[in-house]
Structure formats: structure tokens, C-alpha cells
Amino acid sequence: MFFFWLKTGVVGFCSILFLIMGIDNLFNAYSLTHPQTFIMYFFASNLIILISLTGLLFSVFRIYDFIKNKGIKTQ
């Protein structure tokens, strides 16, 4: 049960950090003057944001499932 919370917490924490980094990259992309560099930073930051949201949703759904089932059922 400890490893469940550890893995879920690490994935959630890393996802939040990457989400913050992706949003920061997105804001910084708008300060670029070269159009091709802007496009690269814009799409890269959106990809980082989407991947981090997927990890965050993974953690949320695992915690929801854990609470709904009242713990991990072992056989």
C-alpha cells in the first residue's frame, strides 16, 4: 500500500512540475520574434502541457478508484 501512494504521489508531483514548466514555456514563446522559433516553442509547450495533464489525471483517477473501493484488494 505504501508503494501505491508513493508511485501515485511521485507521478502527480512530477506532472504538476511539468505542467508549470509547460505553461512557463508557453508564456515565453510569445516573447520570441522569429516566427519559426515561436511555432517550435508553442507546439513543444503544448505537448508538455498535454502529457503532464495526462499524468495528473492518472493520479486523480487512481486516488478516486482507491477511495471508491476502500483500499487495494489483495487476493
Secondary structure, 3 states (H helix, E strand, C coil): CHHHHHHHHHHHHHHHHHHHHHHHHHHHHCCCCCHHHHHHHHHHHHHHHHHHHHHHHHHHHHHHHHHHHCCCCCC
